[in-house]
Amino acid sequence: MAVALAILLTGCAATMGAGDAGCASYAEARLARPPAETVAEVPPDWADWIADLDDRMTGTCR
């Protein structure tokens, strides 16, 4: 799980936010997230939720 989340979190935020305020805000927030290496410190249920949220937001905002 940690590897999958780390892969998701390495995506480029610059590809998001083309004209949508929500997507631009999400792209900006992704720039401030902690390093992917720290995902091991996140409880598994939270890591799953974060990965799902990031996947949905990234897919919506491309």
Secondary structure, DSSP 8 states (H G I E B T S, - for coil): -HHHHHHHTTS-GGGS-SS-HHHHHHHHHHHTS--GGGGGGS-HHHHHHHHHHHHHHHHHH-
